[in-house]
C-alpha cells in the first residue's frame, strides 16, 4: 500500500512572525522556514507504518515555490521514498491544494493519504477534509492513534469531550494531531541519501487546477498589546475592582 503524505513549507515555529509595514501580509524576507510541525508528524506516522510492513512506499507531496524542495528533502531524509513538488509562486488556497492532492492521488492510487491537521501559517484546517469530500473517501481527523487492520484503518481521534475511535474502509484520509507521535531527526547519512532520491516537479495545470485566489486579504495587523495587570491587597478589593470594571 502506498502512503501519500502532504507537507507544507511554513515559517519555523520558533520564529516570531513580523507583519509588513504596509499591512499587506507577513514579512517572509530572511525568515527561517521549515516543515509544518503537524506535517512532520504525518511523515513520521507514514514511516512507522512502513516499518510495521503496512505501507510499502511513501510519497511526499508539497504545493509551493521552488524552495519547497528543501522541505521535501527533509521528508525524504526522514524516510520518504520519493517526492513530488507541484510548483507555483501563487498563494494557493486550501480548495486548490485539495484539488491538486486529488489529482496526484488519481495518478498514484495511495491507500492512505496523511496530512497534518492544519498548517501553522494560515490555521485553515481544511485540506484533509476537502480531499475526503472531493474524492468521496472516509476521513479520520485529529488522529491520536492510527492502526491499520486489513482493509481498514482504525483512528483514535481527539475531540472536545476526549477521544473518539472510528474505523474507516481503505483507501482513506487521515489528519494528524500533536499527540500522535514524536517525529524523528534525520541522520546525516539519510540527509545525504535524500539528495539522490527522486523528486518530480509538476505544475498545477498538469492536474487542471486553477490556483487563482478566491479570497482577498484586506489587512494584516499585529494583535493588540495587552495592558499591564494590577495588584490588589485582598479579596474584598478584588471584588470591588471587578464590580468597578463591570465584570462582576
C-alpha positions in Angstrom: 0.0 0.0 0.0 1.2 3.5 -0.9 1.0 6.4 1.5 0.8 9.9 0.2 1.9 12.5 2.8 1.3 16.2 2.3 3.9 18.7 3.6 4.0 22.4 3.6 6.8 25.0 3.9 6.0 27.5 6.6 7.7 30.0 8.9 9.6 28.0 11.6 7.5 27.6 14.7 10.3 29.1 16.8 10.3 32.4 14.8 8.0 35.3 15.8 6.3 36.4 12.6 6.5 40.1 11.6 3.8 42.0 9.8 4.8 44.1 6.7 4.9 47.8 7.3 2.1 48.3 4.8 -0.1 45.7 6.5 -0.5 43.6 3.3 0.8 40.3 4.9 3.5 38.6 6.9 7.2 39.5 6.1 9.0 36.4 4.9 12.3 38.1 4.0 15.3 36.5 5.7 13.0 34.4 7.8 13.8 30.8 8.7 11.4 28.4 7.0 10.8 24.7 7.9 8.2 21.9 7.5 4.9 22.5 9.2 5.1 20.7 12.6 1.8 18.8 12.0 3.1 17.5 8.7 6.3 16.3 10.3 4.0 14.1 12.5 2.3 12.9 9.3 5.6 11.9 7.8 6.7 10.1 10.9 3.4 8.2 11.1 3.8 7.0 7.5 7.4 5.9 8.3 6.2 3.9 11.3 3.5 2.2 9.2 6.2 1.3 6.7 8.4 -0.1 9.5 5.4 -2.3 10.5 5.2 -3.6 7.0 1.8 -2.0 6.3 3.0 0.7 3.9 5.3 -0.2 1.0 6.1 3.2 -0.4 5.9 6.8 1.0 5.4 9.7 -1.4 5.8 13.2 0.0 3.8 15.9 -1.8 4.1 19.7 -1.5 2.5 22.6 -3.3 4.5 25.8 -3.3 7.5 27.6 -4.6 10.8 26.1 -5.8 12.3 26.5 -2.3 9.7 23.9 -1.0 12.1 21.3 -2.4 14.1 21.8 0.8 11.0 20.8 2.8 10.5 17.7 0.6 14.2 16.8 1.0 13.7 16.9 4.8 10.8 14.4 4.4 13.0 12.2 2.2 15.8 12.4 4.8 13.3 11.3 7.5 12.3 8.2 5.4 10.0 9.1 2.5 10.9 7.2 -0.7 10.2 9.9 -3.3 8.7 13.3 -3.6 6.5 15.5 -5.8 6.6 19.3 -5.9 3.7 21.0 -7.6 5.5 24.3 -8.1 3.7 27.6 -8.0 4.6 31.0 -6.7 0.9 31.8 -6.0 -0.5 31.8 -2.5 -2.6 28.6 -3.0 -5.8 28.4 -1.1 -6.9 25.1 0.6 -9.5 24.2 -2.0 -6.9 24.4 -4.8 -4.4 22.4 -2.7 -7.1 19.7 -2.2 -7.8 19.5 -5.9 -4.1 19.1 -6.6 -3.9 16.4 -3.9 -6.9 14.6 -5.6 -5.1 14.9 -9.0 -1.9 13.4 -7.6 -3.8 10.7 -5.8 -5.6 9.8 -9.0 -2.2 9.1 -10.6 -0.5 7.4 -7.6 -3.5 5.5 -6.2 -2.4 5.6 -2.5 -4.3 3.5 0.1 -3.7 6.2 2.7 -3.4 10.0 2.4 -1.9 11.5 5.5 -1.8 15.3 6.2 -1.2 17.5 9.2 -4.5 18.6 10.7 -3.6 22.2 9.9 -0.7 24.5 8.8 0.6 26.9 11.5 0.7 29.8 9.0 -3.0 30.1 8.0 -4.5 27.7 10.5 -7.2 26.8 8.0 -7.6 23.1 9.0 -9.4 22.4 5.7 -7.3 20.4 3.2 -7.7 16.9 4.6 -11.5 17.3 4.9 -11.8 18.8 1.4 -9.7 16.0 -0.1 -12.0 13.5 1.5 -15.1 15.3 0.2 -13.7 15.7 -3.3 -12.6 12.0 -3.5 -15.6 10.6 -1.7 -13.4 8.8 0.8 -13.7 8.3 4.6 -11.7 10.6 6.8 -10.2 10.3 10.3 -9.3 13.8 11.5 -7.2 14.9 14.5 -5.6 11.4 14.8 -4.2 10.5 18.2 -3.5 6.9 17.2 -3.6 5.1 13.8 -3.8 1.3 13.3 -4.2 -0.5 10.0 -6.3 -3.7 10.2 -6.5 -5.5 6.9 -8.7 -3.4 4.5 -9.5 -0.8 7.1 -7.8 1.8 9.4 -8.8 2.4 13.0 -8.2 6.1 14.0 -8.5 7.3 17.6 -9.2 10.9 17.2 -9.1 13.9 19.7 -12.5 15.6 20.2 -13.6 18.2 22.7 -15.0 15.6 25.1 -12.0 13.3 25.0 -11.2 10.6 22.4 -13.4 9.1 19.7 -12.5 5.9 17.8 -13.6 5.4 14.2 -13.0 2.6 11.7 -12.5 3.6 8.1 -12.5 1.5 5.0 -9.3 1.9 2.9 -8.5 4.0 0.9 -8.9 6.8 3.4 -7.7 10.2 4.5 -6.1 10.8 8.0 -5.1 14.1 9.5 -2.6 14.1 12.4 -2.8 15.8 15.8 0.1 16.7 18.0 0.0 13.7 20.4 0.1 11.1 17.6 3.9 10.7 17.7 7.3 12.3 18.2 8.9 13.0 14.8 12.5 11.6 14.4 15.5 13.7 13.5 17.0 13.0 10.1 20.5 11.5 10.5 23.4 12.8 8.4 23.7 9.7 6.3 20.0 9.9 5.5 20.3 13.6 4.7 23.0 12.7 2.2 20.9 9.8 0.7 17.9 12.2 0.3 19.8 14.2 -2.2 19.7 11.3 -4.7 16.1 10.2 -4.1 13.6 11.1 -6.9 11.9 14.5 -6.7 9.5 15.2 -9.6 8.4 18.8 -10.3 4.9 19.4 -11.7 2.6 22.4 -12.2 -1.0 23.0 -11.1 -2.0 23.0 -14.7 -0.9 19.4 -15.0 -3.9 18.5 -12.9 -6.2 21.0 -14.4 -6.3 23.2 -11.3 -6.6 27.0 -11.3 -4.8 28.5 -8.3 -6.2 32.0 -8.8 -7.2 33.2 -5.3 -10.9 33.5 -4.5 -10.2 35.4 -1.3 -8.5 38.8 -0.9 -6.5 39.8 2.2 -7.6 43.3 3.2 -5.3 43.8 6.1 -2.9 42.0 8.4 -2.1 43.6 11.8 -0.3 42.7 15.0 -2.5 41.6 17.9 -3.3 44.5 20.3 -0.8 44.9 23.1 -2.1 43.6 26.4 -2.4 46.2 29.2 -0.5 45.7 32.4 -2.3 44.0 35.3 -2.8 45.5 38.7 -2.3 44.1 42.2 -5.0 44.3 44.9 -4.3 43.8 48.7 -7.2 41.4 49.5 -10.3 39.6 48.2 -12.6 42.5 49.1 -10.6 44.9 47.0 -10.6 42.3 44.1 -14.4 42.1 44.2 -14.7 45.9 44.3 -12.4 46.3 41.4 -14.3 43.7 39.3 -17.6 45.5 40.0 -16.0 48.7 39.1 -14.9 47.2 35.7 -18.4 45.7 35.2 -17.1 42.1 35.3 -18.9 41.0 38.5 
